[in-house]
Amino acid sequence: MTLADIWPVRRLRVTTSALELAVPGEDELAELAIRAAAGIYDPQSRFLARSPVAGWESGPSPQAERSFLRYYWASLADWRPSRWNLVMAVKVDGACVGVQEIGAQDFGITGTVSTGSWIARRFQGRGHGKEMRAAILHLAFAGLGADRADSAAWSTNAPSLGVSWSLGYRSNGTTIRAFDGARQEQINLVLDRERWESHRDDIAIHGLGDEVLELMDVKRAASR
Ligand SMILES: CC(C)(COP(=O)(O)OP(=O)(O)OC[C@H]1O[C@@H](n2cnc3c(N)ncnc32)[C@H](O)[C@@H]1OP(=O)(O)O)[C@@H](O)C(=O)NCCC(=O)NCCS
């Protein structure tokens, strides 16, 4: 029995003509930890309110790298069918450029997923953010049969909002949060299955077997 036989989620991959989402192995985890620690925000930017992005932390090395690893391993350790979060490496031409996450609580009842993501700074602004979200939405709607996908971003985070608007999300109100000692407005976003219009025939899901669906509390018949 291999590790993937015991934990079949490891085999899950989503491929598009431009990139691949994959469950990271040890080498990929190290690459992502280094990228996360190197920083994902332009330090000069006065306009982008830094987000508390999952698994990313600035600070001295190697604490920042370890913080990413802890986050990753905690998401695995906490996995239950009733509450899971899948952290996938985003690979472009063999390099790990960032992270795309998808999670759900009681998916069999809610039919709802939420997503989060980051890309290493030098790979931002090249369309990868939109492409990886399109890939994870394909997994959610076509693979898991989701009804709805939620997301959120600070009102000042133009690239993150840009990804959501361009994929058809609509605003689902705002939440005011305290962050970094300041008042921050968060825009909540939702994409319903009806508004998810994927005409992409180049996106493929690999390794989504019955055991994985069980681990994700997917009870409905998906249209994959
Ligand atoms: C948010 C993030 C994942 C987006 O990925 P990206 O590769 O930089 O974005 P893309 O190049 O795919 O652009 C996506 C859309 O946003 C638009 N956009 C990108 N940067 C923008 C900016 N600075 N201002 C306005 N629009 C912008 C693009 O034009 C594109 O829209 P279009 O398809 O309608 O042209 C990436 O910038 C990132 O990792 N940022 C830091 C971490 C973060 O903020 N994560 C999200 C937390 S909520």
The ligand as an SDF file (V2000), in Angstrom:
LIG
                    3D

 48 50  0  0  0  0  0  0  0  0999 V2000
   -4.6230   37.9880   -6.2640 C   0  0  0  0  0  0  0  0  0  0  0  0
   -3.7050   37.2110   -7.2110 C   0  0  0  0  0  0  0  0  0  0  0  0
   -3.8100   35.7040   -6.9020 C   0  0  0  0  0  0  0  0  0  0  0  0
   -4.2050   37.4860   -8.6690 C   0  0  0  0  0  0  0  0  0  0  0  0
   -3.4010   36.8100   -9.5730 O   0  0  0  0  0  0  0  0  0  0  0  0
   -2.6750   37.5550  -10.7930 P   0  0  0  0  0  0  0  0  0  0  0  0
   -2.0070   36.4920  -11.6070 O   0  0  0  0  0  0  0  0  0  0  0  0
   -1.8280   38.6430  -10.2640 O   0  0  0  0  0  0  0  0  0  0  0  0
   -3.9010   38.1900  -11.5980 O   0  0  0  0  0  0  0  0  0  0  0  0
   -4.2280   38.0280  -13.1410 P   0  0  0  0  0  0  0  0  0  0  0  0
   -3.0380   38.4360  -13.9580 O   0  0  0  0  0  0  0  0  0  0  0  0
   -4.7910   36.6720  -13.4010 O   0  0  0  0  0  0  0  0  0  0  0  0
   -5.3700   39.1340  -13.3240 O   0  0  0  0  0  0  0  0  0  0  0  0
   -6.7100   38.8270  -13.0170 C   0  0  0  0  0  0  0  0  0  0  0  0
   -7.6160   39.9660  -13.3780 C   0  0  0  0  0  0  0  0  0  0  0  0
   -7.4090   41.0810  -12.4930 O   0  0  0  0  0  0  0  0  0  0  0  0
   -7.0060   42.2250  -13.2380 C   0  0  0  0  0  0  0  0  0  0  0  0
   -5.9290   42.8760  -12.4990 N   0  0  0  0  0  0  0  0  0  0  0  0
   -4.7400   42.3490  -12.1740 C   0  0  0  0  0  0  0  0  0  0  0  0
   -4.0020   43.2370  -11.4890 N   0  0  0  0  0  0  0  0  0  0  0  0
   -4.7690   44.3490  -11.3950 C   0  0  0  0  0  0  0  0  0  0  0  0
   -4.5720   45.6340  -10.8000 C   0  0  0  0  0  0  0  0  0  0  0  0
   -3.4470   45.9260  -10.1440 N   0  0  0  0  0  0  0  0  0  0  0  0
   -5.5650   46.5390  -10.8940 N   0  0  0  0  0  0  0  0  0  0  0  0
   -6.7110   46.2550  -11.5380 C   0  0  0  0  0  0  0  0  0  0  0  0
   -6.9720   45.0490  -12.1120 N   0  0  0  0  0  0  0  0  0  0  0  0
   -5.9940   44.1250  -12.0420 C   0  0  0  0  0  0  0  0  0  0  0  0
   -6.5050   41.6900  -14.5660 C   0  0  0  0  0  0  0  0  0  0  0  0
   -6.6510   42.6340  -15.6010 O   0  0  0  0  0  0  0  0  0  0  0  0
   -7.4040   40.4890  -14.7700 C   0  0  0  0  0  0  0  0  0  0  0  0
   -8.6920   40.8580  -15.2360 O   0  0  0  0  0  0  0  0  0  0  0  0
   -9.1400   40.5930  -16.7670 P   0  0  0  0  0  0  0  0  0  0  0  0
   -9.0350   39.1170  -16.9940 O   0  0  0  0  0  0  0  0  0  0  0  0
  -10.5430   41.0810  -16.7760 O   0  0  0  0  0  0  0  0  0  0  0  0
   -8.1740   41.3820  -17.5860 O   0  0  0  0  0  0  0  0  0  0  0  0
   -2.2090   37.6720   -7.0960 C   0  0  0  0  0  0  0  0  0  0  0  0
   -2.0870   38.9920   -7.5260 O   0  0  0  0  0  0  0  0  0  0  0  0
   -1.6630   37.5340   -5.6850 C   0  0  0  0  0  0  0  0  0  0  0  0
   -1.1760   36.4890   -5.3050 O   0  0  0  0  0  0  0  0  0  0  0  0
   -1.7000   38.6310   -4.8640 N   0  0  0  0  0  0  0  0  0  0  0  0
   -1.1760   38.6060   -3.5110 C   0  0  0  0  0  0  0  0  0  0  0  0
   -1.9770   37.6610   -2.6010 C   0  0  0  0  0  0  0  0  0  0  0  0
   -3.4470   37.9790   -2.5950 C   0  0  0  0  0  0  0  0  0  0  0  0
   -3.8460   39.1320   -2.5660 O   0  0  0  0  0  0  0  0  0  0  0  0
   -4.2700   36.9040   -2.5940 N   0  0  0  0  0  0  0  0  0  0  0  0
   -5.7150   37.0450   -2.5650 C   0  0  0  0  0  0  0  0  0  0  0  0
   -6.1730   37.3600   -1.1820 C   0  0  0  0  0  0  0  0  0  0  0  0
   -7.9130   37.7290   -1.1620 S   0  0  0  0  0  0  0  0  0  0  0  0
  1  2  1  0
  2  3  1  0
  2  4  1  0
  2 36  1  0
  4  5  1  0
  5  6  1  0
  6  7  2  0
  6  8  1  0
  6  9  1  0
  9 10  1  0
 10 11  2  0
 10 12  1  0
 10 13  1  0
 13 14  1  0
 14 15  1  0
 15 16  1  0
 15 30  1  0
 16 17  1  0
 17 18  1  0
 17 28  1  0
 18 19  1  0
 18 27  1  0
 19 20  2  0
 20 21  1  0
 21 22  1  0
 21 27  2  0
 22 23  1  0
 22 24  2  0
 24 25  1  0
 25 26  2  0
 26 27  1  0
 28 29  1  0
 28 30  1  0
 30 31  1  0
 31 32  1  0
 32 33  2  0
 32 34  1  0
 32 35  1  0
 36 37  1  0
 36 38  1  0
 38 39  2  0
 38 40  1  0
 40 41  1  0
 41 42  1  0
 42 43  1  0
 43 44  2  0
 43 45  1  0
 45 46  1  0
 46 47  1  0
 47 48  1  0
M  END
$$$$
